[in-house]
């Protein structure tokens, strides 16, 4: 039996990323191009690893539910692969936006992912439309543009595989992963109008040293209080985040690209529900008063073995 090889969903964040979302067109060439694309993704990963083994470079491809059907990929679909439905709270909404293919390119050296993006775009341009491209970067010691360290609650070691990759609960897609993404835009003028103490209450951590507030001090509507979730039996539920900041100072556009890999989308959805609707309802995540989600899309990341099968 062949060993299951996942895509690089559990790699640790690095210095540079390019995120791309594409929408497929109706084209008689679509299936042939998709076969070539799957082979290209495998080739890009093998090439950068062989040429630059210490670069931590990778290309991860996710596929949306509509695209899965359009491309006539295996059925039944992965158990939780659906079109994301918006989550609407009393004040803020986790919007749902289209997307058929998602590419997560990362490397310490931006040259590598820049060349990868060129090759992918060259192949797809005749059968798909680029609807989003974001160039993310490591900001200081892994901080978001808001000034706080991001990703502190990420799992480590074997836990990354456990929380990010499907296990025996869906054997047909074992080793795959659910990928959920959101582009957030920050209102930096409003954020900077808060004192450091008030910013810390919004996040639930100290700004300088990244130390979590004790439960008796941490506000119930802080980001940490609502984004950290538990299962029905009190067990800790986690996702593997690889968020990256982005920004254009001249146009005052600053944001965070939220990207989460998980073994089950249920975990991510529960976290989003806590944030946008609140726990209890109405007690929403205060960070949403300063950070607006302008996209929201769910994808499935097949294993490398499946990409090899898809490539024909």
C-alpha positions as CSV (number, residue, x, y, z in Angstrom):
1,X,0.0,0.0,0.0
2,X,1.3,3.4,-1.0
3,X,2.3,5.8,1.9
4,X,-0.1,8.7,2.1
5,X,1.8,12.0,1.4
6,X,0.0,15.1,2.4
7,X,0.6,18.5,0.9
8,X,2.7,20.9,3.1
9,X,-0.2,22.0,5.3
10,X,1.7,21.7,8.6
11,X,4.8,23.6,7.5
12,X,5.7,26.5,9.9
13,X,5.2,30.1,8.8
14,X,8.1,31.7,7.1
15,X,9.1,35.1,5.7
16,X,7.1,35.5,2.5
17,X,3.9,34.2,1.0
18,X,1.7,34.7,-2.0
19,X,-2.0,33.8,-1.7
20,X,-3.9,33.4,-5.0
21,X,-7.6,32.6,-5.5
22,X,-8.9,31.7,-9.0
23,X,-12.3,31.2,-10.5
24,X,-12.7,28.6,-13.2
25,X,-14.3,29.5,-16.6
26,X,-16.4,27.2,-18.8
27,X,-13.8,25.9,-21.2
28,X,-13.4,22.7,-23.2
29,X,-9.7,22.7,-22.1
30,X,-10.5,22.9,-18.4
31,X,-10.0,19.3,-17.5
32,X,-6.8,19.0,-19.5
33,X,-5.4,22.1,-18.0
34,X,-6.3,20.9,-14.5
35,X,-4.4,17.7,-15.1
36,X,-1.4,19.7,-16.1
37,X,-1.9,21.9,-13.0
38,X,-1.8,19.0,-10.6
39,X,1.5,17.8,-12.2
40,X,2.9,21.3,-12.1
41,X,2.1,21.7,-8.3
42,X,3.9,18.4,-7.6
43,X,6.8,19.5,-9.9
44,X,7.2,22.9,-8.3
45,X,7.4,21.3,-4.8
46,X,10.0,18.7,-5.9
47,X,12.0,21.3,-7.8
48,X,12.4,23.8,-5.0
49,X,13.2,21.1,-2.5
50,X,15.9,19.7,-4.7
51,X,17.4,23.0,-5.7
52,X,17.0,24.8,-2.4
53,X,16.5,22.2,0.4
54,X,16.8,24.8,3.2
55,X,14.4,27.4,1.7
56,X,11.3,26.0,3.4
57,X,9.5,26.7,0.1
58,X,6.2,25.0,-0.8
59,X,3.1,25.3,-2.9
60,X,-0.2,24.1,-1.4
61,X,-3.3,23.9,-3.7
62,X,-6.9,23.8,-2.4
63,X,-10.0,23.0,-4.4
64,X,-13.5,24.5,-3.7
65,X,-16.8,22.4,-3.7
66,X,-18.1,23.9,-7.0
67,X,-14.8,23.3,-8.7
68,X,-14.7,19.7,-7.4
69,X,-18.0,19.0,-9.1
70,X,-17.1,20.9,-12.2
71,X,-13.9,19.0,-12.7
72,X,-15.7,15.7,-11.9
73,X,-13.3,14.7,-9.2
74,X,-14.0,11.7,-7.0
75,X,-17.4,11.2,-5.3
76,X,-18.6,11.3,-2.7
77,X,-16.9,14.6,-1.9
78,X,-14.9,15.0,1.2
79,X,-17.5,14.9,4.1
80,X,-17.3,18.6,5.0
81,X,-16.5,20.2,1.7
82,X,-19.3,22.7,1.0
83,X,-19.7,26.2,-0.1
84,X,-19.1,28.3,3.0
85,X,-22.3,29.9,4.3
86,X,-22.0,33.3,5.9
87,X,-22.2,33.6,9.6
88,X,-24.1,36.8,10.6
89,X,-23.9,38.3,14.0
90,X,-25.7,41.3,15.5
91,X,-23.0,43.6,14.2
92,X,-20.4,41.7,12.1
93,X,-20.6,39.1,9.4
94,X,-18.3,36.4,8.3
95,X,-19.0,36.8,4.6
96,X,-19.0,34.1,2.0
97,X,-17.2,34.8,-1.3
98,X,-16.5,32.6,-4.4
99,X,-13.3,30.7,-5.1
100,X,-12.5,27.6,-7.1
101,X,-8.7,27.1,-6.6
102,X,-6.5,28.5,-3.8
103,X,-2.7,28.6,-3.9
104,X,-0.6,29.1,-0.7
105,X,3.0,29.8,-1.8
106,X,5.6,30.3,0.9
107,X,9.4,30.6,1.1
108,X,12.0,32.5,3.0
109,X,13.2,33.8,-0.4
110,X,10.4,35.6,-2.2
111,X,12.1,34.9,-5.6
112,X,11.0,31.3,-5.3
113,X,7.3,31.9,-4.8
114,X,7.3,34.7,-7.3
115,X,8.5,32.3,-10.0
116,X,6.0,29.6,-8.8
117,X,3.1,32.2,-9.1
118,X,4.2,33.0,-12.6
119,X,4.2,29.4,-13.7
120,X,0.8,28.7,-12.1
121,X,-0.7,31.9,-13.6
122,X,0.7,31.2,-17.1
123,X,-1.0,27.8,-17.1
124,X,-4.3,28.9,-15.7
125,X,-4.8,32.1,-17.5
126,X,-6.7,30.6,-20.4
127,X,-9.3,28.7,-18.3
128,X,-9.5,30.7,-15.1
129,X,-9.7,34.2,-13.7
130,X,-7.6,35.5,-10.9
131,X,-9.9,37.0,-8.3
132,X,-7.5,37.6,-5.4
133,X,-3.7,37.9,-5.0
134,X,-2.1,38.9,-1.8
135,X,1.6,39.1,-1.0
136,X,2.2,38.5,2.7
137,X,5.3,39.0,4.8
138,X,6.7,38.3,8.2
139,X,6.3,41.4,10.3
140,X,8.9,41.7,13.1
141,X,8.6,38.7,15.4
142,X,5.6,37.1,13.7
143,X,3.3,40.0,14.6
144,X,0.2,41.2,12.8
145,X,0.0,44.8,11.6
146,X,-2.0,45.4,14.8
147,X,1.2,44.9,16.7
148,X,0.4,41.7,18.5
149,X,2.1,38.3,18.0
150,X,-0.1,36.1,15.8
151,X,-0.4,32.3,15.9
152,X,0.7,31.8,19.5
153,X,-2.0,29.1,20.0
154,X,-0.9,27.0,17.1
155,X,-0.3,23.3,17.8
156,X,3.3,22.0,17.6
157,X,4.9,18.6,16.8
158,X,2.6,15.7,16.2
159,X,-0.4,17.8,17.2
160,X,0.0,19.7,14.0
161,X,-0.7,16.5,12.0
162,X,-3.6,15.5,14.3
163,X,-5.4,18.9,14.1
164,X,-4.6,19.7,10.4
165,X,-5.0,16.3,8.6
166,X,-8.0,14.0,8.1
167,X,-7.7,10.7,9.8
168,X,-9.7,7.5,9.7
169,X,-13.0,9.3,10.0
170,X,-13.0,9.8,6.2
171,X,-10.7,7.1,4.8
172,X,-11.1,8.1,1.1
173,X,-9.6,11.5,1.9
174,X,-7.2,10.5,4.7
175,X,-4.2,12.9,4.8
176,X,-6.2,15.7,3.2
177,X,-7.1,18.9,4.9
178,X,-9.9,21.5,5.0
179,X,-8.6,25.0,4.2
180,X,-10.5,28.1,5.2
181,X,-9.4,31.6,4.3
182,X,-10.5,35.2,5.0
183,X,-9.0,38.5,4.0
184,X,-9.3,40.9,6.9
185,X,-8.9,44.7,6.5
186,X,-7.9,46.7,9.6
187,X,-9.1,50.1,10.6
188,X,-5.7,51.3,11.8
189,X,-6.8,54.8,12.7
190,X,-9.4,53.5,15.1
191,X,-7.0,50.9,16.4
192,X,-4.3,53.4,17.1
193,X,-6.8,55.5,18.9
194,X,-6.9,52.9,21.7
195,X,-4.4,52.9,24.5
196,X,-2.0,49.9,24.7
197,X,-4.0,48.8,27.8
198,X,-7.3,48.9,25.8
199,X,-5.7,47.1,22.9
200,X,-4.5,44.3,25.2
201,X,-8.1,43.9,26.5
202,X,-9.3,43.5,22.9
203,X,-6.7,40.8,22.2
204,X,-6.4,39.2,25.7
205,X,-2.6,39.2,25.7
206,X,0.1,41.6,26.6
207,X,1.4,43.5,23.6
208,X,5.1,43.5,24.3
209,X,5.7,40.1,25.7
210,X,2.8,38.1,24.3
211,X,1.6,36.8,27.7
212,X,-2.0,35.7,28.0
213,X,-4.1,37.4,30.6
214,X,-5.4,35.3,33.5
215,X,-9.0,34.2,33.2
216,X,-10.2,36.5,35.9
217,X,-8.7,39.5,34.1
218,X,-9.3,38.6,30.4
219,X,-12.5,40.1,29.0
220,X,-15.1,37.6,27.9
221,X,-15.2,39.3,24.5
222,X,-11.5,39.4,23.9
223,X,-10.1,37.6,20.8
224,X,-8.3,35.0,22.9
225,X,-11.4,34.2,25.0
226,X,-13.6,33.5,21.9
227,X,-11.1,32.1,19.4
228,X,-9.9,29.4,21.8
229,X,-12.6,26.7,21.7
230,X,-13.3,23.3,23.3
231,X,-15.2,20.2,22.3
232,X,-18.3,18.8,23.9
233,X,-16.2,16.9,26.5
234,X,-14.0,19.8,27.3
235,X,-11.2,18.7,25.0
236,X,-9.1,21.4,23.3
237,X,-9.8,22.0,19.7
238,X,-7.2,23.6,17.5
239,X,-6.5,24.6,13.9
240,X,-3.2,25.2,12.2
241,X,-3.0,28.9,11.3
242,X,-0.5,30.4,8.8
243,X,-1.8,34.0,9.0
244,X,0.3,36.6,7.2
245,X,0.1,40.4,7.3
246,X,0.0,42.5,4.2
247,X,-0.3,46.2,3.5
248,X,0.0,49.2,1.1
249,X,1.0,52.2,3.2
250,X,0.3,54.7,0.4
251,X,-3.4,53.7,0.1
252,X,-3.7,53.0,3.9
253,X,-4.8,49.4,3.2
254,X,-3.5,47.1,6.0
255,X,-4.7,43.6,6.8
256,X,-4.3,40.0,7.8
257,X,-4.8,37.0,5.6
258,X,-6.3,34.4,7.9
259,X,-5.6,30.9,6.7
260,X,-6.5,27.8,8.7
261,X,-5.9,24.1,7.9
262,X,-8.0,21.6,9.9
263,X,-8.9,17.9,10.0
264,X,-12.5,19.0,10.2
265,X,-14.2,22.2,9.1
266,X,-16.5,21.9,12.1
267,X,-13.7,23.2,14.4
268,X,-13.1,26.3,12.3
269,X,-16.8,26.9,12.0
270,X,-17.3,26.8,15.7
271,X,-14.5,29.3,16.2
272,X,-16.0,31.6,13.6
273,X,-19.4,31.3,15.3
274,X,-18.0,32.2,18.7
275,X,-16.2,35.2,17.1
276,X,-19.0,36.6,15.0
277,X,-22.2,35.6,16.8
278,X,-20.6,35.5,20.3
279,X,-20.6,33.2,23.3
280,X,-23.2,33.8,24.6
281,X,-24.8,35.3,21.5
282,X,-24.2,39.0,21.3
283,X,-20.9,38.8,23.1
284,X,-18.9,38.9,19.9
285,X,-15.1,39.1,19.4
286,X,-14.2,42.8,20.0
287,X,-11.4,42.6,17.4
288,X,-14.1,42.6,14.7
289,X,-14.8,46.3,15.6
290,X,-11.3,47.0,14.1
291,X,-10.9,44.1,11.6
292,X,-13.4,43.5,8.8
293,X,-13.6,40.2,6.9
294,X,-14.0,40.9,3.2
295,X,-13.7,37.4,2.0
296,X,-14.5,33.9,3.3
297,X,-14.0,30.7,1.3
298,X,-13.7,27.0,2.1
299,X,-11.4,24.6,0.1
300,X,-10.2,21.0,0.3
301,X,-6.5,20.2,0.1
302,X,-6.1,16.8,-1.4
303,X,-3.0,14.6,-0.7
304,X,0.0,14.5,-3.1
305,X,-1.2,11.0,-4.0
306,X,-4.5,12.4,-5.2
307,X,-2.8,15.1,-7.1
308,X,-0.7,12.5,-8.8
309,X,-3.9,10.6,-9.7
310,X,-5.6,13.8,-10.9
311,X,-2.6,14.5,-13.2
312,X,-3.5,11.5,-15.3
